[in-house]
Amino acid sequence: MILNKKHLGKVVQLKNSRLNTKIDCIITEIKVNEVSVVYYEKEIEELIYKTLTEEDLIFNDYELKLLS
């Protein structure tokens, strides 16, 4: 998936390929080689901020699927 500034604020599903988990997130920042997302973690009742690098996506550690 190629992301650009028009995807800011959009909802994506973040799939962790190693742990086989899926989380719905909001894209908060897009840089040349990074994408930052935020999601709510129910177990600890906190917002979690995560930055994914280009390598994370290229080597299939994570997958992003646009939901909105």
N, C-alpha and C positions, 0 to 999 in steps of 0.2 A: 504494500500500500504506500503510495506516495502522498505525503502530507504537506500542506502548505498553510498559510495564515488563515485561509477560509475555514479550516477545521478547528480553530480555537473555539472552545466552549462546547464542542460536539461530544456526544456520548459514544464511547467505544467499549468493546469487550476486550479485556486483556486476558489472554490465555497464557499461563505458565506451562510450557511444554514439559519441563522436567517433573513438576509436581502435579501436573494434570488438573490445574485449578483454573476457574474462570471468574473474573471480577469485572463489573461494570464501572467504568471510570469516566472522568471528564478531562479532556485535553486542556491544559492550562498554559503551556508554553511550547513553542516549536522553534528549535535552532537548527543550524546546518546539519549537525550529526546527533542531535538529541531531541527527544520528545518527553515532556513532563506531563504527568497525569496525577489526579487526586481521586481518592475514593474513601468511603467511610467503612471502617473496620468495626463490625458489631461487637466482636468479642472484647475489645479493649475500649470501645466507645470513643474512638478518635478518628480524625481525618488523617489519612496517610498520603504523603507526597512521594512519588516515585519518578525517577528519571531513567528513561530507557535510551541506550546508545544505539547507534546504527548497527554495531556489531551484535547487540542483543537480538535485533530483528533479522539480520542477515543469517546468523548461525542458528536461527529458529529456537532460541532460548525463550522468546516471547512472540506471540502473534497478536496483532491488532485487527479487530473487525469493527467497522463503522456501523453504529446502531441508529444514529440520527443524522 
